[in-house]
Amino acid sequence: MDDAASFLLLLPPPPSPPTIPTLKELYGDTLTQVLKEADLASKDSVQPSVLDIALAIPHLAAQSAIPRSELYAPTQTILAAVYKLICLIAAQEQINVEDADGVDVRILPVAWSPQSTFDASACNTSYGPVLDLQSLAASQRPWQYAFGVENDQGEVFVRAFVAAKQAAANHHCDCHPTPGKPKSASTPRLSAKEHHHVAVGGTFDHLHIGHKLLLTMTAFALDQTQSESIMTVGITGDELLKNKKYAEQLESWSDRQRSVHRFLDAILNFASPEAAQPVMQEIKEPGPNGHAVNIKYPNGLNIRCVEIWDPFGPTITEKDISALIISAETRAGGSAVNDKRTENGWSALDVLEVDVLDSKETSSPASQQNFEGKLSSTEIRKKRAQKTASL
């Protein structure tokens, strides 16, 4: 089998608060089963299996009325907890979710609650990271296998998805976002600061679940209701990484950039194959931040992957960036960026955090080591180096 196996898992709304014990009780058996199935399928393919997890998040169902900035924290908490549970299960069951030989897991936030309704004749968005259930059902993703949670909540969510899938099959929508025009919202937004240019930075070597959480929440923080929005991803240049441990296993900047965009496209682009495709352009100019790959989508979203040569990147050279997304362990870096911007007489960035995914709930030292190996580029390189040496 050469083509990647593609799985869809529909997870009903999480408990509140979304603790690991309560999530494990609700999702654990199903997640374990589906991860095992996807891992088994990956062994028969040269490509990793794809597991899209459609996670119902009720508070997002009112997103047209509530500013995205106010939804950031509760959404981040849920996604971080579910990604952590995935890592815990993968560590316990020795399932590979960290490289090209394993399972490519992606959480798709879905704006749905049991009270949600939809209009089969309405035209919905084709762009994430947050979709309504109808848009997800109409997306034409090539899922070969679909699973749900076998309880009352899970069955309601599955039935709603099946109904949306049938409605999408019976109603073909030909409308697509018009370049240069903002998408309308059905309810006026409350007064709050929204971000039309957000930034994130990192090495992004051997893209793992921690990276996926960081990139997802960066995309989430971006307000895409205007004619143009920009997500700048600073990716560390190769020259700065020469002294990293197991440097011979480091991916090149180009490979890391492609991995970042491949993941972002997977959580953002749900347009049909017949719709206009994103336009990609590589920029090579002298000076700081001169090398970049720009990807422009038909809805006005711009993803800029910039090669950076210092800890600041475009955050201190581009005034219109208004938010920086970081992991909690790099909080000092956000402060340093704002100190530099203050020196320039610019407004400080809103610094938004994602949780650090730790191994507190692992059951044994071996599982703890396996868990950490799924969230550390260094540990992934170490494992690959050991594998290469044993050949």
Disulfide bonds with the S-S distance in Angstrom:
Cys123-Cys173 1.84
Cys123-Cys175 1.84
